[in-house]
Amino acid sequence: MLWFWFFPVVLWLVAPHGCVSTSARLYTEEDPLVILSSSNLKPAVTNSSSAWFLQFYSSWCGHCIQYSETWKALARDVQDWQQAVRVGVLDCAQEENFDVCKEFNIKFYPTFKYFRAHSPETERGTPYRGADREIQSVRQVMVNILQNHTQQDWPERCPPLRPYSSAELLPLLGQRSDQYTAIIVEEPDSYVGREVVLDLLQFSGVEVRRALSLDLPLLDALKITTFPSVYLLHPNGSHSHLHVQKQLRFFFSSVLRTLAGVQRRVRPSSSTAVGQGGALQDQQSAWRDFSSSEVYAADLESALHYLLRVELATHSTLQGEELQVFKDFVTLVSKLYPGGGSVVKLMETLSDWLLSLPLPRIPYQAVLDLVDNKMRISGVFLGAELRWVGCQGSRAGLRGYPCSLWTLFHVLTVQHDATPTALDNTGLEGGAAPVLQVMRRYVRTFFGCEECGRHFERAAAASLEGVQNREQQVLWLWNQHNTVNDRLAGSLSDDPLFPKAPWPSPSLCASCHDEKNGVHEWNQDNVLLFLRKHYGASNISPRYSLSPQRLPAPPSPQTGQPQEEHRGGGAEEKEKRRRARRRRRLRTTGLRGGRVVGAGSWASTAWT
């Protein structure tokens, strides 16, 4: 299966004075590396607490352009190592960098140089001339660079990478501690142990040590027969083998990161540190137990509650593009929200009402009256409180609404994949990715985090046109969600109890993960199968969901009026008649004297 998002990112960005910024053409601030220049190269590498591995390139060099995606992937692969070794780039084609590239003896492109930690100001770097520049090989070079440090110039935050002996490790068995100790036993030529040590550098609550398969007393004591293997010492003094589905670096690191009490350390500063936290507090502070393998209707309902009663309320009047975006969103949810029930009936009622009033603008209060069911329509209900379950945060301001909005749109993409004709005759059926298009317009128009919206819009502008079918729509959103989590990992909005990590984890979907040439890869066929199951209607749990309120029974039909069960036609015809009656009833709500007037107990709302 060919997937669509492996398109090149937008290469050209317009500089302030109308010229083309060639440095931004290959690398941007959103890449997980450091973009250096003549003004900050020397301060960065001089007496640094970490080592550096740099690529000096030229933005006109064809090979540099081709290699840029590999270098970005390398930086992404080792981004949790940055307190020990950092990855950077410098563009020697920039006029401001001519002199510094000459000073650092850069003659060919690309040139790779590493700088040891605590380098003096006169240091100009050690060239790396290896012919193999693939990710796994360069990553191992970075490990070797770290190990070649002496005790005096060792990077300050880099843990020991040497192998421990049985004499050092066996006395730890049965000892209580304030953290886990993971012992990775591997062959002498393996890099897995050292790489996992560095992968866990940004996490507290676990220490990783490596040992070698040559240490027979250790193997006998721990009963280890296959390599690499992990033996885990628990804080309470117990110890056992750590089970992983595949004996690979990614699986080891992922499982250790999810141990109880293991948390990602928050970065001291980040441009993306705010903006993705939950905006409102759950009205019930008691923790709700949940399974990460299920989706909860309470999260979906809470997303709609916040969206309709809070986020939309910042727009006192809906008109023009805002009104059209809202109509399309309501139509989308009414057609694709799984399971039917009171939420679907509310969205259908709202959709019918919007279609029955072809007005250039409507007041938000009229929308709220319908959401709150002031007309007391039987079966229409949306709980008026936040009940995060799978989207709970460990404290106020974390996860919550953004998590639930992602979940809602994931569910809608999967529902569209499962019911491809659901959007027929709605005006949304024309494109290949109607759910994503509506999501893009909603985020751009209504989503409260402006910076988050700009990030999403850039991603959509770069690759959304490549979505050609429903399957790709499901996977595009999954990929984009992982990209956002990758960018925000370790920021102030990252919940230490639920650290942002590649999803689904190996514990949820082992078959979703592969490794090629030592680098983690997604098995996207299996990811698609997992997403269809995880976000499918049958996996949505009603637990914690609010129940609809009971309304007084409607008056009995007058004598002589035909009751619905006595009328001809099947279920589809009955549904059409029911929708027609509701439209007629909603059409009685109109504008009179500048006011929205509702039938029955619907409150009137002044507006201009």
ChimeraX attribute file (.defattr): number of C-alpha atoms within 10 A of each C-alpha:
attribute: neighborCount
match mode: 1-to-1
recipient: residues
	/A:1	5
	/A:2	7
	/A:3	14
	/A:4	16
	/A:5	18
	/A:6	9
	/A:7	10
	/A:8	10
	/A:9	15
	/A:10	14
	/A:11	14
	/A:12	13
	/A:13	15
	/A:14	12
	/A:15	11
	/A:16	8
	/A:17	7
	/A:18	8
	/A:19	9
	/A:20	13
	/A:21	17
	/A:22	19
	/A:23	23
	/A:24	18
	/A:25	16
	/A:26	25
	/A:27	24
	/A:28	14
	/A:29	9
	/A:30	10
	/A:31	14
	/A:32	23
	/A:33	22
	/A:34	18
	/A:35	20
	/A:36	18
	/A:37	19
	/A:38	18
	/A:39	11
	/A:40	10
	/A:41	16
	/A:42	18
	/A:43	11
	/A:44	14
	/A:45	26
	/A:46	20
	/A:47	18
	/A:48	19
	/A:49	21
	/A:50	26
	/A:51	30
	/A:52	25
	/A:53	23
	/A:54	25
	/A:55	24
	/A:56	22
	/A:57	25
	/A:58	22
	/A:59	23
	/A:60	14
	/A:61	14
	/A:62	11
	/A:63	13
	/A:64	19
	/A:65	18
	/A:66	11
	/A:67	15
	/A:68	17
	/A:69	15
	/A:70	14
	/A:71	22
	/A:72	18
	/A:73	16
	/A:74	20
	/A:75	22
	/A:76	17
	/A:77	17
	/A:78	20
	/A:79	19
	/A:80	20
	/A:81	24
	/A:82	21
	/A:83	17
	/A:84	22
	/A:85	27
	/A:86	23
	/A:87	24
	/A:88	18
	/A:89	23
	/A:90	24
	/A:91	27
	/A:92	26
	/A:93	17
	/A:94	16
	/A:95	9
	/A:96	13
	/A:97	18
	/A:98	15
	/A:99	12
	/A:100	17
	/A:101	20
	/A:102	11
	/A:103	10
	/A:104	13
	/A:105	12
	/A:106	18
	/A:107	11
	/A:108	12
	/A:109	18
	/A:110	23
	/A:111	17
	/A:112	20
	/A:113	18
	/A:114	22
	/A:115	24
	/A:116	27
	/A:117	23
	/A:118	19
	/A:119	19
	/A:120	14
	/A:121	11
	/A:122	8
	/A:123	15
	/A:124	17
	/A:125	18
	/A:126	12
	/A:127	15
	/A:128	16
	/A:129	10
	/A:130	10
	/A:131	7
	/A:132	9
	/A:133	16
	/A:134	16
	/A:135	20
	/A:136	17
	/A:137	15
	/A:138	17
	/A:139	20
	/A:140	16
	/A:141	17
	/A:142	23
	/A:143	18
	/A:144	14
	/A:145	18
	/A:146	22
	/A:147	15
	/A:148	12
	/A:149	14
	/A:150	10
	/A:151	8
	/A:152	8
	/A:153	16
	/A:154	21
	/A:155	21
	/A:156	15
	/A:157	15
	/A:158	19
	/A:159	17
	/A:160	16
	/A:161	19
	/A:162	13
	/A:163	17
	/A:164	17
	/A:165	15
	/A:166	17
	/A:167	11
	/A:168	9
	/A:169	15
	/A:170	13
	/A:171	9
	/A:172	15
	/A:173	17
	/A:174	14
	/A:175	13
	/A:176	14
	/A:177	14
	/A:178	11
	/A:179	16
	/A:180	24
	/A:181	23
	/A:182	24
	/A:183	23
	/A:184	26
	/A:185	28
	/A:186	21
	/A:187	15
	/A:188	11
	/A:189	7
	/A:190	14
	/A:191	19
	/A:192	23
	/A:193	28
	/A:194	23
	/A:195	21
	/A:196	24
	/A:197	23
	/A:198	26
	/A:199	24
	/A:200	23
	/A:201	22
	/A:202	19
	/A:203	20
	/A:204	16
	/A:205	19
	/A:206	25
	/A:207	17
	/A:208	24
	/A:209	22
	/A:210	24
	/A:211	25
	/A:212	23
	/A:213	19
	/A:214	13
	/A:215	14
	/A:216	13
	/A:217	14
	/A:218	20
	/A:219	17
	/A:220	10
	/A:221	11
	/A:222	16
	/A:223	12
	/A:224	17
	/A:225	11
	/A:226	13
	/A:227	14
	/A:228	22
	/A:229	23
	/A:230	28
	/A:231	18
	/A:232	21
	/A:233	25
	/A:234	20
	/A:235	17
	/A:236	13
	/A:237	13
	/A:238	12
	/A:239	19
	/A:240	12
	/A:241	15
	/A:242	16
	/A:243	14
	/A:244	16
	/A:245	13
	/A:246	15
	/A:247	15
	/A:248	18
	/A:249	20
	/A:250	22
	/A:251	22
	/A:252	25
	/A:253	19
	/A:254	19
	/A:255	16
	/A:256	24
	/A:257	23
	/A:258	16
	/A:259	12
	/A:260	11
	/A:261	15
	/A:262	20
	/A:263	21
	/A:264	23
	/A:265	17
	/A:266	18
	/A:267	13
	/A:268	9
	/A:269	10
	/A:270	12
	/A:271	8
	/A:272	17
	/A:273	19
	/A:274	17
	/A:275	18
	/A:276	22
	/A:277	21
	/A:278	21
	/A:279	19
	/A:280	15
	/A:281	19
	/A:282	19
	/A:283	10
	/A:284	11
	/A:285	10
	/A:286	7
	/A:287	11
	/A:288	13
	/A:289	10
	/A:290	16
	/A:291	10
	/A:292	13
	/A:293	16
	/A:294	16
	/A:295	27
	/A:296	26
	/A:297	26
	/A:298	25
	/A:299	28
	/A:300	27
	/A:301	23
	/A:302	28
	/A:303	24
	/A:304	23
	/A:305	20
	/A:306	20
	/A:307	17
	/A:308	18
	/A:309	19
	/A:310	15
	/A:311	15
	/A:312	19
	/A:313	17
	/A:314	11
	/A:315	14
	/A:316	12
	/A:317	18
	/A:318	18
	/A:319	16
	/A:320	10
	/A:321	11
	/A:322	16
	/A:323	17
	/A:324	16
	/A:325	22
	/A:326	22
	/A:327	17
	/A:328	22
	/A:329	19
	/A:330	21
	/A:331	23
	/A:332	24
	/A:333	20
	/A:334	23
	/A:335	22
	/A:336	23
	/A:337	20
	/A:338	20
	/A:339	12
	/A:340	11
	/A:341	13
	/A:342	18
	/A:343	24
	/A:344	22
	/A:345	18
	/A:346	23
	/A:347	24
	/A:348	21
	/A:349	23
	/A:350	21
	/A:351	22
	/A:352	22
	/A:353	21
	/A:354	22
	/A:355	15
	/A:356	17
	/A:357	17
	/A:358	9
	/A:359	13
	/A:360	10
	/A:361	14
	/A:362	20
	/A:363	19
	/A:364	19
	/A:365	20
	/A:366	23
	/A:367	20
	/A:368	16
	/A:369	16
	/A:370	22
	/A:371	23
	/A:372	19
	/A:373	19
	/A:374	16
	/A:375	17
	/A:376	18
	/A:377	17
	/A:378	17
	/A:379	17
	/A:380	24
	/A:381	24
	/A:382	24
	/A:383	20
	/A:384	15
	/A:385	18
	/A:386	21
	/A:387	28
	/A:388	29
	/A:389	26
	/A:390	23
	/A:391	26
	/A:392	25
	/A:393	23
	/A:394	13
	/A:395	13
	/A:396	15
	/A:397	19
	/A:398	26
	/A:399	23
	/A:400	27
	/A:401	28
	/A:402	20
	/A:403	22
	/A:404	28
	/A:405	21
	/A:406	17
	/A:407	19
	/A:408	22
	/A:409	21
	/A:410	24
	/A:411	25
	/A:412	23
	/A:413	29
	/A:414	27
	/A:415	23
	/A:416	23
	/A:417	20
	/A:418	16
	/A:419	12
	/A:420	13
	/A:421	11
	/A:422	17
	/A:423	19
	/A:424	11
	/A:425	9
	/A:426	12
	/A:427	11
	/A:428	18
	/A:429	15
	/A:430	11
	/A:431	13
	/A:432	19
	/A:433	25
	/A:434	21
	/A:435	28
	/A:436	22
	/A:437	19
	/A:438	21
	/A:439	21
	/A:440	20
	/A:441	20
	/A:442	17
	/A:443	19
	/A:444	18
	/A:445	15
	/A:446	19
	/A:447	19
	/A:448	19
	/A:449	16
	/A:450	14
	/A:451	14
	/A:452	17
	/A:453	20
	/A:454	13
	/A:455	12
	/A:456	19
	/A:457	16
	/A:458	12
	/A:459	17
	/A:460	18
	/A:461	12
	/A:462	15
	/A:463	17
	/A:464	22
	/A:465	13
	/A:466	18
	/A:467	20
	/A:468	14
	/A:469	13
	/A:470	20
	/A:471	21
	/A:472	22
	/A:473	26
	/A:474	27
	/A:475	23
	/A:476	23
	/A:477	19
	/A:478	19
	/A:479	15
	/A:480	15
	/A:481	18
	/A:482	17
	/A:483	15
	/A:484	15
	/A:485	18
	/A:486	16
	/A:487	17
	/A:488	21
	/A:489	24
	/A:490	27
	/A:491	23
	/A:492	22
	/A:493	21
	/A:494	24
	/A:495	22
	/A:496	23
	/A:497	15
	/A:498	18
	/A:499	21
	/A:500	20
	/A:501	17
	/A:502	16
	/A:503	15
	/A:504	20
	/A:505	16
	/A:506	19
	/A:507	14
	/A:508	13
	/A:509	17
	/A:510	17
	/A:511	17
	/A:512	20
	/A:513	19
	/A:514	17
	/A:515	14
	/A:516	9
	/A:517	10
	/A:518	17
	/A:519	17
	/A:520	15
	/A:521	13
	/A:522	15
	/A:523	14
	/A:524	17
	/A:525	13
	/A:526	15
	/A:527	21
	/A:528	18
	/A:529	13
	/A:530	17
	/A:531	19
	/A:532	21
	/A:533	16
	/A:534	21
	/A:535	24
	/A:536	21
	/A:537	18
	/A:538	12
	/A:539	15
	/A:540	20
	/A:541	16
	/A:542	13
	/A:543	13
	/A:544	16
	/A:545	18
	/A:546	17
	/A:547	11
	/A:548	15
	/A:549	13
	/A:550	10
	/A:551	11
	/A:552	9
	/A:553	8
	/A:554	9
	/A:555	6
	/A:556	7
	/A:557	9
	/A:558	8
	/A:559	7
	/A:560	6
	/A:561	7
	/A:562	10
	/A:563	11
	/A:564	11
	/A:565	9
	/A:566	7
	/A:567	10
	/A:568	9
	/A:569	11
	/A:570	9
	/A:571	9
	/A:572	9
	/A:573	12
	/A:574	15
	/A:575	12
	/A:576	11
	/A:577	13
	/A:578	12
	/A:579	15
	/A:580	13
	/A:581	12
	/A:582	16
	/A:583	19
	/A:584	13
	/A:585	13
	/A:586	21
	/A:587	16
	/A:588	14
	/A:589	17
	/A:590	16
	/A:591	17
	/A:592	9
	/A:593	10
	/A:594	11
	/A:595	15
	/A:596	19
	/A:597	18
	/A:598	21
	/A:599	15
	/A:600	9
	/A:601	10
	/A:602	18
	/A:603	16
	/A:604	15
	/A:605	16
	/A:606	15
	/A:607	16
	/A:608	8
